[in-house]
């Protein structure tokens, strides 16, 4: 009977491990980088799951773009009738390490409203426009599909509700940007899971007393 008491604990552990990933699969690898400054929308990578919050964004920075003056800012874009609008704006990451970099976020939870919410990012270089503006590396093939929009690197700031239109697109099998969004269930969901198993714990305790 004591072994049964481990079941609720295991259930909690499994729920905590159920994290989603959107973007390029790990491990990250080196590749090419963009020269221009712009916003990339990973619309082919699938939607970030409803009810989950982006906790961490990991990306691979090309060695020559890891001087601290190149920046990556993760974004979440809502697909509204085929139009991508910025929905969530993450913290700016200053790439200082060649190779793998990560930035902690903690976005709002993705709503369950029937819309797709895509991972995206804005990358730029301090004081320059379209001059070594890219930071995140990409492979020449194997991507799930994306599109990009050019933005002025010296004065652009992402805004919630802003529409991002494609200036360059690459379908499935094309550009594979080395960036990954890790999302986890929002705390309130985990709390409800915990409450749901409380009756099971009480039942097991009653059986043990018999």
Secondary structure, DSSP 4 states (H G I P E B T S, - for coil): -GGGGHHHHHHHHHHHH-EEEEESPSSP---B--SS-EEEEETTS-PPPTTEEEEEEEEEE-GGG-SSSEEEEEEEEEEETTEEEEEEEEEEEE--SSEEEEEE--PPPPP-SS-EEEEEEEEEETT-SSSS---B-EESS----EEEEE--TTT----TT-EE--SEEE-TTS-EE-EEEEEEE-HHHHHHHHHHHHHHHHHHHHHHH-
